[in-house]
Amino acid sequence: MGRPFSNIAQISMGFEMYARGYGRAAILKAFPREPKPTIRTLGNWIRRYKKVSSADVRLERQFEWRDMDMFSISWDYVDLISRLITLEAYVPSV
């Protein structure tokens, strides 16, 4: 039995970047200096990411307007989606 995942946030961040097409080196550079996964650990994660279905990987990619029909989202929600997209980049103050 393998070791349990130690940092779910890092694994999630790595998967998001993998889904957006980033390679191993770019994903590794995106992590803060400490604690940082090793190249071997990241390779193990990527091997697991490759087992995820392409439909699930597509859900992690950045939203594009042309995806409205693919996800069966009504064009009536364009205003709401526009507001949500701007909030995604918003970093709240403490």
PyMOL commands that set and color helices and strands:
alter all, ss='L'
color gray80, all
select helices_A, chain A and resi 8-19+24-30+39-49+54-60+65-67+75-88
alter helices_A, ss='H'
color red, helices_A
deselect
rebuild
show_as cartoon
